[in-house]
Amino acid sequence: MSKSCREIVAQFSDYLDGVCGPEVGRAVRSHLVACPRCSADYAQWQRVQEELRTLPRAQVPPDVALRLRVRVSQARHRHLWERWALWWDNAVRPLLVPSVAGVVTAVIFVGLVLCQGIPPVSHQPDVPLELVTPARVWQLAPVEFNTGNQPLVVVTYVNANGYATGYKILSGQRSPQLMNQLDRLVYFSLFRPARVFGEPTKGEVILSFRQITVRG
């Protein structure tokens, strides 16, 4: 196995879990297309992952789980100051914050009413303000895209400039050919960025595909 193959195999775990970066993902997919041996090894990794998902989950007995939570809590708050802070957060703060907030709100409201008097009646309908808007698809890249028999659901990460910075497959197959098509479709498409109080910011777009053809 060459050095490049060993580097690619070392990324299989992160690649299967969808936690590797865009550049690493493209490098792994390109290598799998060109290297039959690594492609066979990756297929074996996929089979092992699917078999592990079918294994039953071991259930921790309730009494053991309770003892573990008590031990963890004692270890985190063994000092007197930390225990006092924990008691304050759990017992006093939930009662103090709502009461203080209610008093302050009432004082502010009464002061505004006394200073301004009765507000004038408006006959114009209220106009809703979109303070926060999600990211949206603006223009998909003209790419021939075939998902096969299974639908594909992808979450795309969009920056404030409306370009995709990465994506993660939520459901669907992960063949190298499909991933290459998905790379071109996602990174060459345009998006409307999310906005907070009118300012563009990063956001996420959920894309759901079946067998489609996007033409320019």
Secondary structure, DSSP 8 states (H G I E B T S, - for coil): --HHHHHHHHTHHHHHHT-S-HHHHHHHHHHHHH-HHHHHHHHHHHHHHHHHHHS------HHHHHHHHHHHHHHHT-SHHHHHHHHIIIIIHHHHHHHHHHHHHHHHHHHHHHHH-S-----S------SEE--EEEE----EE--TTS-EEEEEEE-TTS-EEEEEEEES---HHHHHHHHHHHHT-EEE-EEETTEEE-EEEEEEE-SEE---
